[in-house]
Amino acid sequence: MAQAVSAQEVSPQAVAEYRRKLKDYLEARSAFEEVASAYWNAIAEKRRTRNAKRRAHQAVMLDDYVLTQPPVYAGPKRPVNPLPGPEPEEPHRERKYIPVVTDLVKAAADYFQWTPDRPASEIDFKRAYARFAENTGLTREQAVRVYAFETGGNGNHASQSGFHGSRAISTAIGYNQLLTTNTVELLAEQGPEFIRLLTDRAASLSGPARKAMDHKVAVLKRMVALARSVPDDWSQHEKIGDTPQGWALHAMVLDIDVGPMLQTHKLLTSVIFARAKGYIRPLSAAELEMMNLTGDGTGLDMVTMPQAMREQVPTSNFFQRAGYERNPVAIRNNTVAKLLAITDSRMDANSNQPGARELAAAFQKVAQPCGPSCPATASARSAVR
C-alpha cells in the first residue's frame, strides 16, 4: 500500500510552483465570478421588470430579456496541492441530507401514526392516477408525455430523482416528480377537496376498509392543518418540507388514494393557472412540462412567448444561477425554442418505453364510454376548459 506523502518529501520548488498556479487560478476565478455575478444580477433584474410589466398589463418585449448566454469559466484549473491535508481555501460545506422513501414512511409513522397504502402493483397506481386525471380534465397526452419526460418512460410511483444506493439528489418523487415543497403546497391549497373526496369514498365502505379510510381521513386532516398553518407562500412551505414533519406529509405521494390526486394536481394547477392568465389554447405536453419544471409563472413566460422570440431568448432567463448550472439539458439547449424541441423529442422517444405505454393503456381503460359528453366528465373539466 502506498504511504501518504509527508510535507518533508515535497520539494520547495514544487510548493512554490503550486502556490504560483493557485494564485493564477484564484485571480482567474475571482475575475470570472465578477462577470458571472453581473450577468445573473441582470437576469434577476430583467425578471423583475417583466413581472412588473405583466402586473401593469403591458406587453413584454424582446429587450425585456437578457439576450446573451451565461459566461463560461475558461481559465486555469485549480492546481493539485502537493502538501498533505485539506485545501485551506476550500471551506467545508455541510451537505443537506435528502430524505428517501424509507425516511418518509418512518416520519409518517412517527408523527402521524400512519403508513401509506402502497399499490399491490404499479398498474394499480397507474389506473388510479389515470382515473383521477381523466375525471379532472388532464388529458392522456399531457399526463403520459410529462411522465415519459420526468421518469424516462419507466418510472414508478416511488421513483426518486437521481436515486443511487441509499442517496438521492432531490426529494422529487413519482410520475411528475413532486418535491416536498410541492406536496406541502398542494395539501395547503387542495387539501380540503382531497378530504372531501376521501370522506365520500369512506361513506361507501364498511368493516375494516371503512375503519382504515376513516383513519386516513383523520391523518389527512392533521396534515392539511399543518400545511395551512403558515401563509400560502412557497418559502414558507419549503421550511415545512425541510422538517421531518414535512417528510411525513410527503409520504402521501406514495399512497394509492392520495398520491394520484397530488400527482394530478401538480400538473392541473398549471393548466388552471394558464387559463386564469388568459391563455386559452390547450397547453402542449412540452409547454406544460416547462411550467412543471420552472414553476407556473416562469413557465407561462416561456409558453406565451412568440416563436420568433423563442428562437432568440436564452433559457438562462428562466432559472436561478444554481439551478441552471445543475441543469445540463437547459445549458445544452440554450434557447427557449431548443429547450421545447428537446423536451418534445425526449417525450417522443420515452413515450415508447413500457411504463409510458402502460400508463397510456391505463388512460384508455378508464376512459368513460360515452366520452366528453358524460355529465361527470364534463363537470369535472369545466374548471380547466
HUKA-V112805 format. One record per helix or strand of 2 or more residues. SS is the DSSP state (h for helix, s for strand). FROM is the first residue (numbers start at 1). TO is the last residue. If there is no record, write none. Layout:
SS,FROM,TO
SS,FROM,TO
This chain:
h,7,9
h,12,55
h,62,64
h,101,112
h,122,136
h,140,151
h,180,203
h,207,227
h,234,241
h,244,254
h,259,276
h,285,294
h,296,303
h,307,310
h,315,318
h,321,325
h,328,332
h,336,350
h,354,366
h,371,373
h,375,381
